[in-house]
Amino acid sequence: MNKIAGLFIVISSFMAAQQNMSLLDCEEAFQKNNLQLLAEQYNINMADADILQAKIWELPQLSGQINAYNPQDKKVFDAGHSKGAQVTQLIYMGGKKKNEIAFAKSNKELAQIQFSQLLVELKTQLHTTYYNLYFQKLKLENTNKQLGYMKELLNAYKVQSAKGNVSLKDEVRLQSIVIQLNNDKVEINKTILEVEQTLKVLTGVMDDIEPQLSDAEATDILASQPFGDEEELKKKALEHNADYLYNLKLIDNSKLFAQWQKSLNVPDLNLGAGWDQNGGTFQNEVNLMIGIPLPLWKSNKGNVEKAGFAIQQNQKNAEYQKLNLETKVQSAFRTWKTQYDQFSEIKATDLNNMDLVYNGMLKNFRSGNVSLIEFTDFMESYRQTALQIYDMKNDIIQSAEQLNQLVQTKIFY
């Protein structure tokens, strides 16, 4: 009784360690738990802090003096007869503060675009990982089905071979198929473990995720994919791709930086007031104080030139990113179209016929209507084809998701 109870607990804990989750469920967990996304958000918060800092002026300066030595009365620190105080404030000229604040706001916009780009990249990774896990599970299910039957058949042949009723050659032929199916299973399980690990990191869900996706839903996804015109996709990508928009925004950002650097060449004004007890023309004299650097040369000339080169550099980078994005869209679209057209040639009836022939071969082999050689040849062909079909479906969706990532509008759901 204790052994049964213990076994029940083990099975229950194993089942509890799995969660059936739709893609929408995974997206919600991703938005809530993904650590990369949460960390990137702080860049926007830090940019807000930079804007706040840019708005702060220099503190007023308070200074004072007292007499150190009075030679007339021969007194040290004669503060009673001679002291004074001044208050000065730095006044920014040439729009320095305005330009600094504009540059800080531009940096925040860049941080927001970077966040958007990371969100798209991670969300695409989530989608591709989820679909990959779904198809790997189907491959494992199909392989286990074949393996279960072939192992039973091999065990039966081993018994008959030991009795001399069948040849050792037939046993070895079946053994080779079982070995290949076991190898397939090992590789599929390895891929599943890698994919599950990625999915856990993305969603923050530590239980194994079981994709909640029906065959009908998967079929609808594949059927809803035709994207239309390649040039239209390029146009949409240039309008919405965050990575490209970041490079365009970087040009504006560098122009604002250059404008700020130019304004730093304008001398600032020191404005203040001073009081002097006995050191001036009058007793208790109050004076207006004005100070300004002499603009004998441009003190920020090097940074201005550097900012100008940064503008040119960012313009060239934007041109490169435009070309790079257009070629990526072109390549991704043509890859997807080749895969989609190839899969479209396989009709639903063809897939149904494969299953019908598979079941028919099993039945006829049991009945002795099909030779072992014919049966094993068919099983080897079926094994390869079944895996290839799952891979074809997976590849189509992976290519469609890549297009989604590049275009960054909902062309594929």
C-alpha positions as CSV (number, residue, x, y, z in Angstrom):
1,M,0.0,0.0,0.0
2,N,2.8,2.4,0.8
3,K,4.5,1.6,-2.5
4,I,1.3,2.4,-4.4
5,A,0.9,5.6,-2.4
6,G,4.5,6.6,-3.1
7,L,4.0,5.9,-6.8
8,F,0.9,8.0,-6.9
9,I,2.8,10.9,-5.3
10,V,5.6,10.6,-7.9
11,I,3.1,10.5,-10.8
12,S,1.1,13.4,-9.3
13,S,4.2,15.6,-8.8
14,F,5.3,14.8,-12.4
15,M,1.9,15.9,-13.7
16,A,1.9,19.0,-11.5
17,A,5.3,20.0,-13.0
18,Q,3.6,20.5,-16.4
19,Q,1.4,23.3,-17.5
20,N,-0.9,23.4,-20.5
21,M,-0.4,26.9,-22.0
22,S,-1.6,28.5,-25.1
23,L,0.6,31.0,-27.0
24,L,-1.4,33.8,-25.4
25,D,-0.8,32.4,-21.9
26,C,3.0,32.3,-22.7
27,E,2.9,35.9,-23.9
28,E,1.2,37.1,-20.7
29,A,3.8,35.3,-18.6
30,F,6.5,36.7,-20.8
31,Q,5.3,40.3,-20.4
32,K,5.1,39.8,-16.6
33,N,8.2,37.8,-15.9
34,N,10.9,38.2,-18.5
35,L,14.0,39.6,-16.8
36,Q,15.6,41.0,-19.9
37,L,12.5,43.1,-20.6
38,L,12.2,44.3,-17.0
39,A,15.9,45.2,-17.0
40,E,15.6,47.1,-20.3
41,Q,12.8,49.2,-18.9
42,Y,15.3,50.8,-16.5
43,N,17.1,52.4,-19.4
44,I,13.9,54.5,-20.0
45,N,13.8,55.3,-16.3
46,M,17.4,56.4,-16.4
47,A,16.7,58.5,-19.4
48,D,13.9,60.2,-17.5
49,A,16.4,60.9,-14.7
50,D,18.8,62.5,-17.3
51,I,16.0,64.8,-18.5
52,L,15.4,65.8,-14.8
53,Q,19.1,66.4,-14.4
54,A,19.4,68.5,-17.5
55,K,16.7,70.9,-16.2
56,I,18.7,71.6,-13.0
57,W,20.7,74.9,-13.0
58,E,24.0,75.5,-11.2
59,L,23.6,76.4,-7.5
60,P,24.1,80.1,-6.6
61,Q,27.6,80.8,-5.1
62,L,27.9,82.5,-1.8
63,S,31.2,83.9,-0.8
64,G,32.5,86.4,1.9
65,Q,35.5,88.0,3.3
66,I,36.7,89.4,6.6
67,N,39.8,91.3,7.6
68,A,42.8,89.2,8.2
69,Y,45.0,91.9,9.6
70,N,44.3,95.6,10.4
71,P,47.7,97.5,10.0
72,Q,46.2,100.7,11.3
73,D,45.0,99.4,14.6
74,K,47.4,96.4,14.5
75,K,44.6,93.9,15.0
76,V,44.3,90.4,13.6
77,F,40.9,89.3,12.2
78,D,39.3,92.7,12.8
79,A,35.8,91.5,11.7
80,G,34.1,94.3,13.4
81,H,35.3,97.0,11.0
82,S,35.9,95.1,7.7
83,K,33.9,92.3,6.1
84,G,31.9,91.7,3.0
85,A,29.8,89.1,1.2
86,Q,28.8,88.3,-2.4
87,V,26.1,86.0,-4.1
88,T,26.6,85.0,-7.7
89,Q,24.5,82.9,-10.1
90,L,25.6,81.4,-13.4
91,I,23.3,82.4,-16.2
92,Y,23.3,80.1,-19.2
93,M,23.5,81.9,-22.6
94,G,23.0,80.7,-26.1
95,G,20.2,78.2,-25.3
96,K,22.5,75.8,-23.6
97,K,19.9,74.4,-21.2
98,K,17.3,74.2,-23.9
99,N,19.6,72.2,-26.1
100,E,20.8,70.0,-23.3
101,I,17.2,69.2,-22.4
102,A,16.3,68.5,-26.0
103,F,19.2,66.1,-26.3
104,A,18.2,64.3,-23.1
105,K,14.6,63.9,-24.4
106,S,16.0,62.5,-27.6
107,N,18.0,60.0,-25.6
108,K,14.8,58.8,-23.9
109,E,13.1,58.3,-27.3
110,L,16.1,56.2,-28.3
111,A,15.8,54.1,-25.1
112,Q,12.1,53.6,-25.9
113,I,12.8,52.4,-29.4
114,Q,15.5,50.1,-28.1
115,F,12.9,48.7,-25.6
116,S,10.5,48.2,-28.5
117,Q,13.1,46.4,-30.6
118,L,14.0,44.1,-27.7
119,L,10.3,43.4,-27.1
120,V,9.9,42.3,-30.7
121,E,13.0,40.2,-30.7
122,L,12.1,38.4,-27.5
123,K,8.5,38.0,-28.6
124,T,9.6,36.4,-31.9
125,Q,11.9,34.1,-30.0
126,L,8.9,33.2,-27.7
127,H,6.7,32.4,-30.7
128,T,9.3,30.4,-32.6
129,T,10.3,28.4,-29.5
130,Y,6.6,27.7,-28.7
131,Y,5.9,26.4,-32.2
132,N,9.2,24.5,-32.3
133,L,8.2,22.7,-29.0
134,Y,4.8,21.9,-30.5
135,F,6.2,20.2,-33.6
136,Q,8.9,18.4,-31.7
137,K,6.3,16.9,-29.4
138,L,4.4,15.7,-32.4
139,K,7.5,14.2,-33.8
140,L,8.2,12.4,-30.5
141,E,4.6,11.1,-30.4
142,N,4.8,9.8,-33.9
143,T,8.2,8.2,-33.3
144,N,7.0,6.6,-30.0
145,K,4.1,5.1,-31.9
146,Q,6.3,3.5,-34.5
147,L,8.9,2.5,-31.9
148,G,6.3,0.7,-29.7
149,Y,5.1,-1.4,-32.6
150,M,8.5,-2.2,-34.0
151,K,9.8,-3.2,-30.5
152,E,6.9,-5.6,-30.1
153,L,7.6,-7.0,-33.6
154,L,11.4,-7.3,-32.9
155,N,10.8,-9.1,-29.6
156,A,8.5,-11.6,-31.4
157,Y,11.1,-12.2,-34.1
158,K,13.8,-12.7,-31.5
159,V,11.8,-15.5,-29.9
160,Q,11.2,-17.1,-33.4
161,S,14.8,-16.6,-34.4
162,A,15.9,-18.5,-31.2
163,K,13.6,-21.3,-32.2
164,G,15.0,-21.3,-35.8
165,N,11.6,-20.3,-37.3
166,V,12.9,-17.1,-38.9
167,S,16.3,-16.1,-40.1
168,L,18.8,-14.0,-38.1
169,K,18.9,-11.7,-41.1
170,D,15.3,-10.7,-40.6
171,E,15.9,-10.0,-36.9
172,V,18.8,-7.8,-37.7
173,R,16.8,-5.9,-40.4
174,L,14.1,-5.1,-37.7
175,Q,16.8,-4.3,-35.2
176,S,18.3,-1.6,-37.5
177,I,14.9,0.1,-37.8
178,V,14.5,0.1,-34.0
179,I,18.0,1.5,-33.5
180,Q,17.2,4.3,-36.0
181,L,13.9,5.1,-34.3
182,N,15.7,5.2,-30.9
183,N,18.3,7.6,-32.4
184,D,15.5,9.8,-33.7
185,K,13.9,9.7,-30.2
186,V,17.1,10.7,-28.5
187,E,17.7,13.7,-30.9
188,I,14.1,14.8,-30.5
189,N,14.2,14.6,-26.7
190,K,17.5,16.6,-26.8
191,T,15.8,19.3,-28.9
192,I,12.8,19.4,-26.6
193,L,14.9,19.9,-23.5
194,E,16.8,22.8,-25.1
195,V,13.6,24.4,-26.3
196,E,11.9,23.9,-22.9
197,Q,14.9,25.6,-21.2
198,T,14.6,28.6,-23.6
199,L,10.8,28.8,-23.0
200,K,11.3,28.8,-19.2
201,V,13.8,31.7,-19.4
202,L,11.5,33.7,-21.7
203,T,8.3,33.2,-19.6
204,G,9.7,32.8,-16.1
205,V,7.5,29.6,-15.8
206,M,9.7,26.9,-14.3
207,D,7.3,24.0,-15.0
208,D,7.5,22.2,-18.3
209,I,5.1,23.9,-20.7
210,E,2.8,21.7,-22.8
211,P,1.7,23.6,-25.9
212,Q,-2.1,24.0,-26.0
213,L,-2.5,24.0,-29.7
214,S,-4.9,21.7,-31.7
215,D,-4.2,20.2,-35.1
216,A,-7.0,22.3,-36.5
217,E,-5.5,25.5,-35.1
218,A,-2.1,24.6,-36.5
219,T,-3.7,23.9,-39.9
220,D,-5.5,27.3,-39.8
221,I,-2.2,29.0,-38.9
222,L,-0.5,27.5,-42.0
223,A,-3.5,28.3,-44.2
224,S,-3.6,32.0,-43.1
225,Q,-0.1,32.8,-44.2
226,P,0.0,34.2,-47.8
227,F,1.6,37.6,-47.4
228,G,1.2,39.1,-50.9
229,D,3.7,41.5,-52.4
230,E,7.4,41.6,-51.6
231,E,7.8,45.3,-52.2
232,E,4.8,46.0,-49.9
233,L,6.6,44.1,-47.1
234,K,9.8,46.2,-47.7
235,K,7.8,49.4,-47.4
236,K,6.1,48.3,-44.2
237,A,9.5,47.2,-42.7
238,L,10.9,50.7,-43.4
239,E,7.9,52.2,-41.7
240,H,7.8,50.0,-38.6
241,N,11.1,48.2,-38.0
242,A,12.4,49.5,-34.7
243,D,16.0,48.7,-35.4
244,Y,15.9,50.9,-38.6
245,L,13.9,53.6,-36.9
246,Y,16.5,53.7,-34.1
247,N,19.2,54.5,-36.7
248,L,17.0,57.2,-38.2
249,K,16.4,58.7,-34.8
250,L,20.1,58.5,-34.1
251,I,20.7,61.1,-36.9
252,D,18.3,63.5,-35.2
253,N,19.9,62.8,-31.8
254,S,23.4,63.6,-33.2
255,K,22.1,66.8,-34.7
256,L,20.7,67.9,-31.3
257,F,24.0,66.9,-29.7
258,A,25.9,69.0,-32.3
259,Q,23.5,72.0,-31.6
260,W,24.2,71.6,-27.9
261,Q,27.9,71.5,-28.4
262,K,27.8,74.7,-30.6
263,S,25.9,76.5,-27.8
264,L,28.6,75.6,-25.3
265,N,30.9,78.0,-27.3
266,V,28.7,81.0,-26.2
267,P,30.1,82.6,-23.0
268,D,27.9,82.3,-19.9
269,L,27.1,85.2,-17.6
270,N,27.9,85.3,-13.9
271,L,25.4,87.7,-12.3
272,G,25.5,88.6,-8.6
273,A,25.4,91.2,-5.8
274,G,28.0,92.1,-3.2
275,W,28.0,93.9,0.1
276,D,31.2,95.5,1.6
277,Q,31.3,97.1,5.0
278,N,34.4,99.4,4.6
279,G,36.4,98.2,1.6
280,G,34.6,100.2,-1.1
281,T,34.1,103.8,-1.9
282,F,31.2,104.0,0.5
283,Q,30.4,102.4,3.9
284,N,28.1,99.4,3.7
285,E,28.4,99.5,-0.1
286,V,26.1,97.2,-2.2
287,N,27.4,96.4,-5.7
288,L,26.1,94.7,-8.8
289,M,28.5,92.1,-10.1
290,I,28.7,90.9,-13.7
291,G,31.3,88.4,-15.1
292,I,31.7,86.9,-18.5
293,P,34.6,84.9,-20.1
294,L,36.4,86.7,-22.9
295,P,35.6,84.8,-26.2
296,L,39.1,84.9,-27.5
297,W,38.7,81.4,-29.0
298,K,36.1,78.7,-29.2
299,S,36.6,76.6,-26.2
300,N,34.4,73.7,-27.5
301,K,35.6,73.7,-31.1
302,G,36.9,70.0,-31.0
303,N,33.6,68.7,-29.6
304,V,31.7,70.6,-32.3
305,E,33.7,69.0,-35.0
306,K,33.4,65.6,-33.4
307,A,29.6,66.0,-33.3
308,G,29.5,66.9,-37.0
309,F,31.4,63.7,-37.9
310,A,28.9,61.8,-35.7
311,I,26.0,63.1,-37.8
312,Q,27.7,61.9,-41.0
313,Q,28.5,58.6,-39.5
314,N,24.9,58.0,-38.4
315,Q,23.6,59.0,-41.8
316,K,25.8,56.4,-43.4
317,N,24.8,53.8,-40.8
318,A,21.1,54.6,-41.6
319,E,21.7,54.0,-45.3
320,Y,23.4,50.7,-44.5
321,Q,20.5,49.6,-42.2
322,K,18.0,50.5,-44.9
323,L,19.8,48.4,-47.5
324,N,20.3,45.6,-44.9
325,L,16.7,45.6,-43.9
326,E,15.4,45.5,-47.5
327,T,17.7,42.6,-48.4
328,K,16.7,40.7,-45.2
329,V,13.0,41.1,-46.0
330,Q,13.6,40.0,-49.6
331,S,15.6,36.9,-48.4
332,A,13.1,36.0,-45.7
333,F,10.1,36.4,-48.0
334,R,11.6,34.3,-50.7
335,T,12.7,31.6,-48.2
336,W,9.1,31.5,-46.8
337,K,7.5,31.4,-50.2
338,T,9.7,28.5,-51.4
339,Q,8.9,26.5,-48.2
340,Y,5.2,27.4,-48.4
341,D,4.9,26.5,-52.1
342,Q,6.7,23.2,-51.5
343,F,4.3,22.3,-48.7
344,S,1.3,23.5,-50.6
345,E,1.9,20.8,-53.2
346,I,1.2,18.2,-50.5
347,K,-2.6,18.0,-50.3
348,A,-4.6,17.0,-47.2
349,T,-5.6,13.8,-49.1
350,D,-1.9,12.9,-49.5
351,L,-1.3,13.2,-45.8
352,N,-4.4,11.1,-45.1
353,N,-3.3,8.5,-47.6
354,M,0.0,8.2,-45.8
355,D,-1.7,7.3,-42.6
356,L,-4.1,4.9,-44.5
357,V,-1.2,3.2,-46.2
358,Y,0.7,3.0,-42.9
359,N,-2.2,1.3,-41.1
360,G,-2.8,-0.9,-44.1
361,M,0.8,-2.0,-44.2
362,L,0.6,-3.0,-40.5
363,K,-2.6,-4.9,-41.0
364,N,-1.3,-6.7,-44.2
365,F,2.0,-7.5,-42.6
366,R,0.3,-9.1,-39.6
367,S,-1.9,-11.1,-42.1
368,G,1.2,-12.2,-44.0
369,N,0.2,-10.4,-47.2
370,V,3.4,-8.3,-47.2
371,S,6.9,-9.6,-47.0
372,L,9.3,-8.4,-44.3
373,I,11.5,-6.7,-46.9
374,E,8.6,-4.7,-48.3
375,F,7.4,-3.9,-44.8
376,T,10.8,-2.6,-43.5
377,D,11.4,-0.6,-46.7
378,F,8.1,1.1,-46.2
379,M,8.7,1.7,-42.5
380,E,12.0,3.3,-43.2
381,S,10.5,5.6,-45.9
382,Y,7.5,6.4,-43.6
383,R,9.8,7.3,-40.7
384,Q,11.8,9.8,-42.8
385,T,8.7,11.3,-44.5
386,A,6.8,11.7,-41.2
387,L,9.6,13.7,-39.6
388,Q,10.2,15.7,-42.8
389,I,6.5,16.8,-42.9
390,Y,6.6,18.0,-39.3
391,D,9.9,19.9,-40.1
392,M,8.3,21.4,-43.2
393,K,5.4,22.8,-41.2
394,N,7.7,24.1,-38.5
395,D,10.0,25.7,-41.0
396,I,7.2,27.6,-42.7
397,I,6.0,29.1,-39.4
398,Q,9.6,29.9,-38.3
399,S,10.1,31.8,-41.6
400,A,6.7,33.6,-41.2
401,E,7.7,34.7,-37.7
402,Q,11.0,36.0,-39.0
403,L,9.1,38.1,-41.5
404,N,6.9,39.3,-38.7
405,Q,10.0,40.4,-36.8
406,L,11.4,42.3,-39.8
407,V,8.2,44.0,-40.9
408,Q,6.9,44.5,-37.3
409,T,3.3,44.7,-38.3
410,K,0.8,41.9,-38.0
411,I,1.2,40.1,-41.3
412,F,1.0,36.7,-39.6
413,Y,-0.9,35.7,-36.5
